[in-house]
Amino acid sequence: MKKLLIFTLLVAFAATLNAATQTRKKDILGKWKYEVASAPYGYEKGTLVFSEKEGELAGEVQFIDGSKAQMTKISFEDETLKCGLYVEGGYIGIEAKIDGKNMAGSVDTPDGKIDLKAEKTE
């Protein structure tokens, strides 16, 4: 009886943890207007678009000139987004904290780290 009670509590805890993770993942879905003030012209503003495909996060960056780049290695844990993309043959890493409808972090470029700010629009 005691083992059954412990097993039931563990299953309930795991289900609660999974539901909380799914809720946090949904917080990032949608469109985010971003600004990287000191990035080269054409890359300093645009939109980050996050969606869910087959249970996994997917995303793309839409630059102000209309071009797009697919994000890779997207993860979202403990309110921290990590991902990257290839721009002009170079890999750009992104790491940012999500606080409600605001995102703040950095973009890691071959020339060094640059501050990133974004606001959820959708």
Short mmCIF file of the C-alpha atoms (twelve columns), coordinates in Angstrom:
data_MODEL
# 
_entry.id   MODEL 
# 
loop_
_atom_site.group_PDB 
_atom_site.id 
_atom_site.type_symbol 
_atom_site.label_atom_id 
_atom_site.label_alt_id 
_atom_site.label_comp_id 
_atom_site.label_asym_id 
_atom_site.label_seq_id 
_atom_site.Cartn_x 
_atom_site.Cartn_y 
_atom_site.Cartn_z 
_atom_site.pdbx_PDB_model_num 
ATOM 1   C CA . MET A 1   0.000  0.000  0.000   1 
ATOM 2   C CA . LYS A 2   2.801  2.378  0.917   1 
ATOM 3   C CA . LYS A 3   4.593  1.692  -2.407  1 
ATOM 4   C CA . LEU A 4   1.378  2.393  -4.332  1 
ATOM 5   C CA . LEU A 5   0.955  5.718  -2.545  1 
ATOM 6   C CA . ILE A 6   4.576  6.745  -3.284  1 
ATOM 7   C CA . PHE A 7   4.216  5.677  -6.932  1 
ATOM 8   C CA . THR A 8   0.972  7.698  -7.262  1 
ATOM 9   C CA . LEU A 9   2.633  10.778 -5.780  1 
ATOM 10  C CA . LEU A 10  5.620  10.456 -8.149  1 
ATOM 11  C CA . VAL A 11  3.334  10.148 -11.190 1 
ATOM 12  C CA . ALA A 12  1.324  13.186 -10.072 1 
ATOM 13  C CA . PHE A 13  4.528  15.197 -9.552  1 
ATOM 14  C CA . ALA A 14  5.854  14.238 -13.005 1 
ATOM 15  C CA . ALA A 15  2.566  15.221 -14.657 1 
ATOM 16  C CA . THR A 16  2.587  18.597 -12.877 1 
ATOM 17  C CA . LEU A 17  6.190  19.246 -13.897 1 
ATOM 18  C CA . ASN A 18  5.432  18.359 -17.538 1 
ATOM 19  C CA . ALA A 19  2.385  20.683 -17.577 1 
ATOM 20  C CA . ALA A 20  4.468  23.553 -16.167 1 
ATOM 21  C CA . THR A 21  7.141  23.009 -18.834 1 
ATOM 22  C CA . GLN A 22  4.518  23.045 -21.588 1 
ATOM 23  C CA . THR A 23  3.034  26.285 -20.238 1 
ATOM 24  C CA . ARG A 24  6.424  27.973 -20.207 1 
ATOM 25  C CA . LYS A 25  7.166  26.746 -23.733 1 
ATOM 26  C CA . LYS A 26  3.902  28.320 -24.914 1 
ATOM 27  C CA . ASP A 27  5.024  31.670 -23.443 1 
ATOM 28  C CA . ILE A 28  7.630  32.001 -26.188 1 
ATOM 29  C CA . LEU A 29  5.370  31.076 -29.139 1 
ATOM 30  C CA . GLY A 30  4.432  33.954 -31.457 1 
ATOM 31  C CA . LYS A 31  6.135  37.018 -32.873 1 
ATOM 32  C CA . TRP A 32  8.732  39.165 -31.131 1 
ATOM 33  C CA . LYS A 33  10.012 42.490 -32.500 1 
ATOM 34  C CA . TYR A 34  13.729 42.571 -31.804 1 
ATOM 35  C CA . GLU A 35  16.476 45.171 -31.787 1 
ATOM 36  C CA . VAL A 36  20.224 44.617 -31.802 1 
ATOM 37  C CA . ALA A 37  21.341 48.244 -31.893 1 
ATOM 38  C CA . SER A 38  24.985 47.762 -32.875 1 
ATOM 39  C CA . ALA A 39  24.407 45.011 -35.473 1 
ATOM 40  C CA . PRO A 40  25.245 45.724 -39.128 1 
ATOM 41  C CA . TYR A 41  22.623 47.550 -41.205 1 
ATOM 42  C CA . GLY A 42  19.765 45.253 -42.183 1 
ATOM 43  C CA . TYR A 43  20.228 42.997 -39.176 1 
ATOM 44  C CA . GLU A 44  19.655 45.512 -36.370 1 
ATOM 45  C CA . LYS A 45  15.834 45.155 -36.341 1 
ATOM 46  C CA . GLY A 46  13.333 42.523 -37.343 1 
ATOM 47  C CA . THR A 47  11.030 39.843 -36.012 1 
ATOM 48  C CA . LEU A 48  11.685 36.564 -34.221 1 
ATOM 49  C CA . VAL A 49  8.903  34.068 -34.960 1 
ATOM 50  C CA . PHE A 50  8.502  30.977 -32.766 1 
ATOM 51  C CA . SER A 51  6.135  28.084 -33.435 1 
ATOM 52  C CA . GLU A 52  5.749  24.480 -32.392 1 
ATOM 53  C CA . LYS A 53  6.180  21.657 -34.895 1 
ATOM 54  C CA . GLU A 54  5.699  18.041 -33.835 1 
ATOM 55  C CA . GLY A 55  6.082  18.999 -30.178 1 
ATOM 56  C CA . GLU A 56  9.389  20.836 -30.718 1 
ATOM 57  C CA . LEU A 57  10.136 24.546 -30.875 1 
ATOM 58  C CA . ALA A 58  10.796 25.952 -34.351 1 
ATOM 59  C CA . GLY A 59  11.672 29.493 -35.334 1 
ATOM 60  C CA . GLU A 60  12.877 31.933 -37.891 1 
ATOM 61  C CA . VAL A 61  14.250 35.452 -37.992 1 
ATOM 62  C CA . GLN A 62  12.596 37.871 -40.396 1 
ATOM 63  C CA . PHE A 63  14.946 40.732 -41.240 1 
ATOM 64  C CA . ILE A 64  13.727 44.213 -42.189 1 
ATOM 65  C CA . ASP A 65  14.622 43.673 -45.863 1 
ATOM 66  C CA . GLY A 66  12.206 40.713 -46.026 1 
ATOM 67  C CA . SER A 67  14.826 37.957 -45.973 1 
ATOM 68  C CA . LYS A 68  14.543 35.110 -43.458 1 
ATOM 69  C CA . ALA A 69  16.843 32.698 -41.633 1 
ATOM 70  C CA . GLN A 70  15.795 29.495 -39.863 1 
ATOM 71  C CA . MET A 71  16.795 29.099 -36.219 1 
ATOM 72  C CA . THR A 72  18.551 25.936 -35.080 1 
ATOM 73  C CA . LYS A 73  19.179 24.266 -31.723 1 
ATOM 74  C CA . ILE A 74  16.219 25.999 -30.044 1 
ATOM 75  C CA . SER A 75  15.779 25.331 -26.335 1 
ATOM 76  C CA . PHE A 76  13.746 27.070 -23.646 1 
ATOM 77  C CA . GLU A 77  14.377 26.162 -20.007 1 
ATOM 78  C CA . ASP A 78  14.192 28.159 -16.783 1 
ATOM 79  C CA . GLU A 79  12.895 31.210 -18.695 1 
ATOM 80  C CA . THR A 80  16.053 31.155 -20.870 1 
ATOM 81  C CA . LEU A 81  15.942 30.897 -24.643 1 
ATOM 82  C CA . LYS A 82  18.967 29.478 -26.460 1 
ATOM 83  C CA . CYS A 83  19.172 29.116 -30.227 1 
ATOM 84  C CA . GLY A 84  21.200 30.089 -33.234 1 
ATOM 85  C CA . LEU A 85  21.117 30.749 -36.948 1 
ATOM 86  C CA . TYR A 86  23.431 31.038 -39.899 1 
ATOM 87  C CA . VAL A 87  23.846 34.499 -41.426 1 
ATOM 88  C CA . GLU A 88  26.139 35.002 -44.404 1 
ATOM 89  C CA . GLY A 89  27.848 31.682 -43.675 1 
ATOM 90  C CA . GLY A 90  28.580 32.438 -40.022 1 
ATOM 91  C CA . TYR A 91  26.852 30.956 -36.975 1 
ATOM 92  C CA . ILE A 92  25.150 33.469 -34.671 1 
ATOM 93  C CA . GLY A 93  24.189 32.269 -31.183 1 
ATOM 94  C CA . ILE A 94  21.360 33.797 -29.165 1 
ATOM 95  C CA . GLU A 95  20.786 33.567 -25.424 1 
ATOM 96  C CA . ALA A 96  18.047 35.583 -23.742 1 
ATOM 97  C CA . LYS A 97  15.851 35.636 -20.648 1 
ATOM 98  C CA . ILE A 98  12.078 35.876 -21.096 1 
ATOM 99  C CA . ASP A 99  10.145 38.006 -18.610 1 
ATOM 100 C CA . GLY A 100 6.503  38.138 -19.626 1 
ATOM 101 C CA . LYS A 101 6.369  39.950 -22.954 1 
ATOM 102 C CA . ASN A 102 9.987  41.113 -22.786 1 
ATOM 103 C CA . MET A 103 13.186 39.407 -23.863 1 
ATOM 104 C CA . ALA A 104 16.712 40.570 -23.038 1 
ATOM 105 C CA . GLY A 105 20.002 38.902 -23.753 1 
ATOM 106 C CA . SER A 106 22.842 38.759 -26.209 1 
ATOM 107 C CA . VAL A 107 23.734 37.718 -29.724 1 
ATOM 108 C CA . ASP A 108 27.111 35.998 -30.022 1 
ATOM 109 C CA . THR A 109 28.688 36.949 -33.361 1 
ATOM 110 C CA . PRO A 110 32.151 36.291 -34.807 1 
ATOM 111 C CA . ASP A 111 32.934 39.901 -33.799 1 
ATOM 112 C CA . GLY A 112 31.778 39.477 -30.194 1 
ATOM 113 C CA . LYS A 113 28.603 39.700 -28.123 1 
ATOM 114 C CA . ILE A 114 25.932 42.312 -28.829 1 
ATOM 115 C CA . ASP A 115 22.906 43.165 -26.644 1 
ATOM 116 C CA . LEU A 116 19.493 41.922 -27.794 1 
ATOM 117 C CA . LYS A 117 16.102 43.298 -26.756 1 
ATOM 118 C CA . ALA A 118 12.706 42.074 -27.957 1 
ATOM 119 C CA . GLU A 119 9.050  42.588 -27.179 1 
ATOM 120 C CA . LYS A 120 6.268  40.116 -27.873 1 
ATOM 121 C CA . THR A 121 3.742  41.484 -30.347 1 
ATOM 122 C CA . GLU A 122 1.450  38.500 -30.767 1 
# 
